[in-house]
Structure formats: C-alpha cells, structure tokens
Amino acid sequence: MEGNREALWLRGLYSEIQRPLSAPISLKGDNEGAIGTVYNPKHYSRTKYTLLKFHGVRESVAEGNISISYVPTEEMLANGLIKALTLAKH
C-alpha cells in the first residue's frame, strides 16, 4: 500500500521533469495472499474486510501504473535493512 503511493509519486515526479514512464513500476512482495487478491477478482470478491487503501493498489495495477510480483522472503534484499538477521546471513 505504501509502495503504491511511492510509485505513483515517482511517476508524477518523472512526468513533471518531462520524462514520463511508459512501463509500470515493478513492486516486489512476499505475501502471496495479498498479491493473489490484487490479480484475481474472484478471490477479491470473497474477502470480507479489506482496507480502503487496498482498492487503490488494485486500481493502480489495472491502470498499468504498477506491477506486483512475488519474491520469497529469503531473497528480499531490503530485509537486511529492516529486520534482524542471523550471523550466518550477515
């Protein structure tokens, strides 16, 4: 959700400096359930409670502003910056 907001901000920034982006901004995630809900409308209709922000993510994907793909937790590069790592992973 926050990544979507940042991606849309970057898209707007590039447009302002006369360098509009033609391809969607690629976001990576490790939550298969959330990614499945974005891309599968049938799965989405079965969710009883969703955050209002989630609808914006779905719209951004449908409009081609962002694309979301799955990356396993072990391969997430940002985890080293935001989570405690074991000595072996350092």
NORTATA-V421657 format. One line per field, one symbol per residue. ss: DSSP state (@ for helix, = for strand, . for the rest). phi: phi as a letter, one per 40 degrees, with the letter a starting at -180 (. if undefined). psi: psi as a letter, one per 20 degrees, with the letter a starting at -180 (. if undefined). A space follows every 50 residues. Layout:
ss = ???
phi = ???
psi = ???
This chain:
ss = .@@@@@@@@@@@@@@@........=====..@@@@@@@@.@@@@@@.... .@@@@@@@@@@@@..=====..@@@...@@@@........
phi = .cccccccccdccccccgbcccccccbbabbccccccccbccccccccbb cccccccccccccgcbbbbcbddcccccdccbbcbccccc
psi = ghhgghghggghghhhkkmqphqqppqqqjnhggghhgiohghhhipgpq qhhhhhggghghijhrqpqppqhhiohihhhiqpqrhhi.
